[in-house]
Amino acid sequence: MALNPQLFPHGMPVPFVNELFVLARDGVEFNVDKIPGAHGGNVKAKGTIYLSNIRMVFVASKPVGNFFAFDMPLLYVHGEKFNQPIFQCNNISGLVEPVVPENEHRALYSTHSFKILFKEGGCGTFVPLFFNLISSVRQYNQQTNMPAEPRVDPLQASQTPVDEMMRHAYVDPNDPTRIFLQQPTPDSQLRRRTYQSRPAENSI
């Protein structure tokens, strides 16, 4: 997880090198805990969730205090679950580990719990794509990495072959999810190379 990742002026996340955006879903409510500066550490906001081959990024419609976006690397998400409560809207809940800066100790950062609530329309497109993608990322990572690697680079997920999965994606007409058939903002050459906050991360 990384709080307030870089965004373009229109709200789209600034992509990493080799990052491919799969979909965007408007009209979701996002709940997350342990946010510094938030009341009780909890934030609840409405906005858009973006899903790529590397991460999920929630972008709030309106900032909540100093919170305007939340970045969740797929390799750091675990315990994800699709919930269908009787009296509330369908949602995905889970846990995400923090992206720890290289010069800081992991013990200083705690795991976040999150929930994505589908307030507007169905989720028959988003949910299968999310679970298929996160499963592919994990399988590919297990095949290419040594087990018990202490700090996995979240950008390794970019090597996951997602093209085939996208070609066979089911599109639910009741789900307002937008699938990216081509990458947005093709005119921009801005690409991030690392999760660390350095001036060099804007370099092409």
Stockholm file with secondary structure:
# STOCKHOLM 1.0

chainA/1-204         MALNPQLFPHGMPVPFVNELFVLARDGVEFNVDKIPGAHGGNVKAKGTIYLSNIRMVFVASKPVGNFFAFDMPLLYVHGEKFNQPIFQCNNISGLVEPVVPENEHRALYSTHSFKILFKEGGCGTFVPLFFNLISSVRQYNQQTNMPAEPRVDPLQASQTPVDEMMRHAYVDPNDPTRIFLQQPTPDSQLRRRTYQSRPAENSI
#=GR chainA/1-204 SS CEESCCBCTTSCBCCBTTCCEEEEEEEEEEEECCCTTSGGGCEEEEEEEEEESSEEEEEEEEEETTEEEEEEEGGGEEEEEEECCSSSCCEEEEEECCCCCTTSCGGGSCCEEEEEEECSSCCTTHHHHHHHHHHHHHHHHHHHSCTTCSSCCGGGGGGSCCHHHHHTCCCCTTCCCEECSSCSCTTCCCCBCCSSCCGGGGCC
#=GC SS_cons         CEESCCBCTTSCBCCBTTCCEEEEEEEEEEEECCCTTSGGGCEEEEEEEEEESSEEEEEEEEEETTEEEEEEEGGGEEEEEEECCSSSCCEEEEEECCCCCTTSCGGGSCCEEEEEEECSSCCTTHHHHHHHHHHHHHHHHHHHSCTTCSSCCGGGGGGSCCHHHHHTCCCCTTCCCEECSSCSCTTCCCCBCCSSCCGGGGCC
//
